[in-house]
Amino acid sequence: MSNTILEMRSITKTFPGVKALSDVNLDVREAEIHAIVGENGAGKSTLMKVLSGVYPSGTYDGEIVYKGEVQQFKSIRDSEHKGIVIIHQELALVPLLSIAENIFLGNEQAKNGVIDWDETRDGARKLLGMVGLTEDPDTLVTNIGVGKQQLVEIAKALSKEVKLLILDEPTASLSEKDSAALLDLLMEFRSQGITSILISHKLNEISKVADRITVIRDGRSIETLNKEDITEDRIITLMVGRSLDDRYPSREPHIGEVVFEVKDWSVYHQLHRDRQVIKNIGINIRKGEVVGIAGLMGSGRTEFAMSVFGKSYGQRISGEVFMNGKKVDTSTVEKAVANGIAYATEDRKTYGLNLIDHIKHNTTLANLNGISRIGVIDDMTEMDVANEYRRKTNIRSSSVYQITGNLSGGNQQKVVLSKWLFANPDVLILDEPTRGIDVGAKYEIYTIINQLAAQGKAVLVISSEMPELLGITDRIYVMNEGRIVGEMPTSEASQEKIMRAIVRAEGKAS
């Protein structure tokens, strides 16, 4: 391997009351893919924000040496000027601007203060070709999928003559196909001499592409592994400080009668009135049962869940919902919650939490009556409830007054779960409950799901990770293009059987 391009020496970063990084060391070589792994809250993203100038020089202790020179980045612009570009997990694209406009945003192709649109489009077209996209540069970003948006972000990085590309959870929201394409692109960049730092919780992806891996735990760098030493078990042990022999906690199911049933459910697109998204779906869940919905991205799983939960998605919705054999009205979120249905969204940052408020208020938000007397919130009762659920779900925070937006992804997800657990639903719909969460936090959430089932709750889990569905559910429905195309007990299911159901359905449709 070639020379060292980056050294981060004894990096220490402190926030009020919290030491996020403590003496972290990292060295990255030229033209390698260097992965950084660790549990949520371990300090991975904080370290990359130090490197990229999000946290400017002077706000941390330690030293950054890039290409043999000590650097003191005061802003992102400073680091980008040196060829260091970071792509955050939440994409920084403007939806209602074109692809070309997004690529050159802040770096406009202008002459005498006037944007040269021909040069902008030609430059964008060339950069898009480098990342494998054939889209028209004038296409609005809102009209392309998340996978392509990720590639637009990378094209934007290439426009800045990137030498060191940092990607924070780049495949968290991508399908398997889009994830594979992105990883192939990183390997192509490596052959062109571009260095990449990859933060990811998907250990199979890391094992595939990384030349070396640095493990961070509790704000400290633990060990750096070479490619030949990389195994998932070794990474997990270093990440969590213990062995996770079984990634899915065992459960003895006690399944009762049908609690929740949806019949003949149809939904049309939110904007395109004539486009049917959900087509006559019928499902049921029994007391104490964990049921999964598998399917490729775009199969309609989230649209189905949101439309059932208070018609939060879609129009021209028809069908019936039954609780304990009795037809119920779920036409608004309030009515759905009143009838014992809860929905934990896949997008916790946008729809699941108030990020600028603290844990206490977020925990009680879905059941204010539970902490009120004569219509007035009892602050001490709310405090007791928040502390109880903080303990039950093992939320790692300084107190219930910590701002939710400052928590790690795994702890944010536990706040979402706490909110709905306090609402005491009979049916809990969990949409991608472990997306962007490390293996340790996943195990804790699986344990919570098991506890809910043991209490007799009916749990519906939507997940793009088939091993997860096979590890935690009792029964699996398979969706494709808005239809249920398969149903099987988990004991008889496999990834191959699930994919076969999808492929057969596509064959019939064509």
Buried (B, 14 or more C-beta within 10 A) or exposed (E): EEEBBBBBBEBBBBEEEEBBBBBBBBBBBBBBBBBBBBBBBBBBBBBBBBBBBBBBBEEBEBBBBBBEEEBEBEEBEBBBEBBBBBBBBEBEBEEEBBBBBBBBBEEEBEEEEEEBEEBBBBBBBEBBEBBBBEBEBEBBBEEBBEBBBBBBBBBBBBBBEBBBBBBBBBBBBBBEEBBBBBBEBBEEBBEEEBBBBBBBBBBEBBBBBBBBBBBBBBBBBBEBBEEEEBEBEBBBBBBBEEEBEEBBBEBEBEBEEBBBBBBEBBBBBBEEEEEBBBBBBBBBBBBBBBBBBBBBBBBBBBBBBBBBBBBBBBBEBEBEBBBEEEEBEBEEBEBBBEBBBBBBBBEBBEBBBEBEEBBBBBBBBBBEEBBBEEEEEBEEBBBEBBBBBBEBBBBBBEEBEBBBEBBBBBBBBBBBBBBBBBBEBBBBBBBBBBBBBBBBBBBBBBBBBBBBBEEBBBBBBBBBBBEBBBBBBBBBBBBBBBBBBBBBEBEEBEEEBBBEBBEBBEEEEE
